[in-house]
Amino acid sequence: MPCAIQPRLDGAWQALRQWLGATVLPAQCALCGIGCPQVLCPPCRAQYLGQLRPRCRQCANPLADIEVALLCGRCLLHRPAYDTTVTAFDYVAPVDQLLLQLKFGARLALAPLLAELLHVAIQQQQAWEAPHLLCPVPLGPARLAQRGFNQALEIARPLARLLHVHLQPRLALRVRETRAQSGVAPQERQANLAHAFAIAPEHAALLQDCHVGIVDDVMSSGHTVNALATACKRAGAAKVSILVVARTPPH
């Protein structure tokens, strides 16, 4: 792309974001609805977000306050394909509404806020190693056509800018349409995602000895990101980090 065109594209993208902020998100808090110039009012941010808690370094499931281990029992017994996970908050009420509004309400202007919250969580990690590139979890063609956007990509775009990391939105492909994991019985979720992802052949060389950051909105059982991490490792990735906005606590 000619260099002269890129500034115009960046300016157009900024203008679009400003329009979305003024129309899709009115001047009120996305959680409590109080009049507020920010997307999230300071009281809601202080009450519901930014509170550190001990988590498993590999899967980000909460650990009990008395635990000093770095890994949870599940990861010690069955190590996943990914190496580490960072999350901004637990997927619980009322903050789950931020993701529900983005995903099912198409409130795309929430994506930069979610990316910012995830970036704050990343900065709080000890010995954090930035990935070489970011890869959003892809949607299948049918799901993408139905929804009109990929929420993981919408979060990955501003996150890549905050981290100063290259975004490769077409690195991975969902080669098999799968049922939504939320509608699949827990014991069937792993099989539902078997062979669902593949690395795009034209980008496979990027993964050799690469540290990949997989970006998603919510991590529940972990089967989705584990299936994608497995595909990345098979293609030559040396390390896979999961960067997910919210983590569903175990029941």
Order of alpha helices (4+ residues) and beta strands (2+ residues): alpha-alpha-alpha-beta-alpha-alpha-beta-alpha-alpha-beta-beta-alpha-beta-beta-alpha-beta
